[in-house]
């Protein structure tokens, strides 16, 4: 990928959301031996997946997936599937939650906040699938949030996530202009004397 594509891909991005898919608890059985679950994370047009955990209804993934955040108006959706070899993967539930409260905290001036300060708490309600209160905490110079989601459209199951906001440094205007000029001219097209 050229550097111009990288700059254009980051245009309008507020920051990155690093999502640690920690574990699933009490997931539904979809096969005689249990299930082979994996998680799909969706935000806008982005779609990321964890690995498959064989024969496990209480899997521990501890995997990081990173989303670029432009406008936090859409919820993050997660889906859990049972991996099948010869047939379509079975659905094992879904959930969604809003990252707007986290992004609202990102836009606050948090300079001087003590390590471990709770900036805001998000309470469960019928649209967010939260199992319990989910505090947004100032930790290691950034914002973090632990989220436990109750899966819908299934007989049982929860998924635990840890969210961490990653700021993106702005691209200096002069560097952006040079990158754009380089992309238009291409390598090797500069005038030789």
N, C-alpha and C positions, 0 to 999 in steps of 0.2 A: 504494500500500500504506500502510495507516495505521501510526502509530508503535507501536501495540499489537501489530500483527502482526510488526513488526521485532523488538521485544523478545521475543515468544514464539518467533520463528524462531531467535533467538540463545540461548534457554534451553538449558542443557546443553552448549553448544558450548565445547570446550576451547580452540580456536584455529582459525586458518585455515591451510591448506596452499596456498601459491602454487606452482604447478607450471609451469615453463617447458618446453614441448615444443620441444626444440632442433632435432633432426634425425632422419631415418631414414637407414640405411646399408644398401646392397645389398638393397633390398626386392625382393620377387618381381615378375616380369612377369605381368600379367594380361590384357594386350591386345597386339596386334602392335606398337604404338608404345611400349610400356612399361606404365606404370600412372599413375592419377590418385589418389594416396593422400591419405587424411586419417586422423586418430587420434581415437578415442573413449576417453574416460577415465571410469571408473565407480568410485564409492565409495558403498556402500549404495544409496540411492534417487537419488543424484545422478548425472547423466550430462552430460558436456561434450564438445564437439567442436572440433577445429581446422578451419582452412580447407582446401580441396582444392588440392593442387599438381599442375598439369597436366603430363602426360608426363614423370614424374621418378621414378626408383627410388632416388635419393639426395637427397630433399627437405630443405630447411631451412625449418622453420616459424618458430622463434623467437617462439612465441606463449605468452601466459600464461593459464592456467586456474586458478581458485581454488575449492577445496573447503572446506566447513566440516566440522570434525572433532569428532565427539561421542565415540565410543568407537572406539579404533583396533584393534578385534578382527578386523575384516574386512580383507583385502588390497585394495589398489588394483588394478584390472584395466584393462589397456589393450587395445584392439583396433585393428588397422589394416585399412582397407577401400580398395578401388579404386572410385572413383565412376563409375557407369555411367548413361547418360542414359535408355535405354529398357528396361533390365533391372535386376534386383536387384543392388545393389552386391556386388562380389566380396570375399570374405574374404582378407586378406593376412597373417594371423597374429595371435597374441595373447600376452600376458604378464601376470604379476602380481607384486606385491612387497608386503611388509609395511611399514607405517610405525610399527609398535610400537617398534622400536629408536630411531627419531627422537623419538617421543613420550616414551619413557623418559628420553631426554636432556633434553627440555623440562622435565621434572619435577625435574631436578637443580638444585642451587644452583650456578650458573655465574658468580656475581659474582666479579670479579677475574681471570677467565680471560684469557689473552693472545690477541690477535687472531690468527686462523689456527690456534688450538689444535685438534688432533684429539681429540674427546670420546670417540668410539667408531668402530670400523670394522665394517661388515657384510660378511661373506664370502659368496661364492656357494655355494649348495647347491641340491639338486634342487627345492625348493619356491618359490624366489624369482626365478628367471629372470635373476639377475645374471650379467653377462659376467665381471666381475672385482670386486676389493675396492671397497667403496663407503664412504669415510670420511664421518663426520658432523662438521662443522667449525663452530667458533664464529667467525662472520664478521659484521662490521658490527652487533654487538650482538644477533645472533640466530643460530639454527642453520640450516645449509645442508647439502645432500647432493647430490652428482652421482651419477646412476644411469644405467647403460647396461644395457639389457635385451635378451636374445636372444629373438626371437619363436618361439613354438611353433606347431605345426600348419601349418607352411609350409616350403618348401624353403630359404629364407634370409631374413635380415633382422634388424636391430637398431634400437632406438629409444633415443635419448639424452634424458634429462630432467634438469632441475635443480630441486631442491625447496628451498623456504624456508619456515620456520615464521613465522607472524604471530600474536603474542599479541593477545588481545582484552581491552581494559580492562573490569573489572567494572562493571556498571550500579549506581550508588549506589541504596540501598534507597528513599530518599525520592523520587528521580526515577522509579524503577520504579513506586512506588505512585501518583504523580501521573499517569503514563502509563496505568496500569490504570484509574484513576478517570476520566480523560479518555475512554478508549475505551468505558467503560460509559455515560457521559453523552452523549458525542458533541459535536461542535462546535455552539455556539449554544444548548446546553441549560442553560447555567449560569443561576442565578437572577439576575434583574435587580432592582435596588432602585429 
